[in-house]
Amino acid sequence: TTHFTVADRWGNVVSYTTTIEQLFGTGIMVPDYGVILNNE
C-alpha cells in the first residue's frame, strides 16, 4: 500500500492511497466524495 497527501498554499488538499492490485483500484469514484474504491 502506498499513500501520499499534497496540499497547496490555498488550502486545497489531495490524499491518495493505492494497493498492489490495479492502479487506481476499481477505477470507480464515489460521487460527491472523490473516494476511489478498492478492487480487493
Secondary structure, DSSP 8 states (H G I E B T S, - for coil): -EEEEEE-TTS-EEEEEE-SSSTTTTS-EETTTTEE----
